[in-house]
Amino acid sequence: MNKAAKASVKTAAKTSAFPPLRVNEELRSAAEAALVEGETLSGFMLEAIQYNIQRRAMQQEFVSRGLAARDDARRTGKYVSAEAVLAGLDKTLARKAVARK
C-alpha cells in the first residue's frame, strides 16, 4: 500500500470535510438499509472512501508489478506459456481440493 493510502486510513489530528454528496433517494435508502446497528451514514461513507483508496492503491501496485514483469520478460526473452500457467493453476486447484476432503 502506498503512503497516501496508509495515511488516509489513519485518523489525522486535523480534519477536513468532503464536499456534500447529492444522491437520489433510492441510493440513500439502500445505503441506510445497509447500515449495521450503531453505524452512521457518515461512518459508512468514510469506510467506503477508505476502502476504495486502499483498493485503488492495490490495483496500481498490481499493474506496476505486471508492467515490470512484462519489461523483464522482454529484456530477458524468458516467457511462460499460457498453457504452462494454466497447468500450474490446475495443479494448485487439485491440491486444494484434495486438502479439503
Secondary structure, DSSP 8 states (H G I E B T S, - for coil): --HHHHHHHS--SS----------HHHHHHHHHH--TT--HHHHHHHHHHHHHHHHHHHHHHHHHHHHHHHHHHHH-----HHHHHHHHHHHHHHHHHHH-
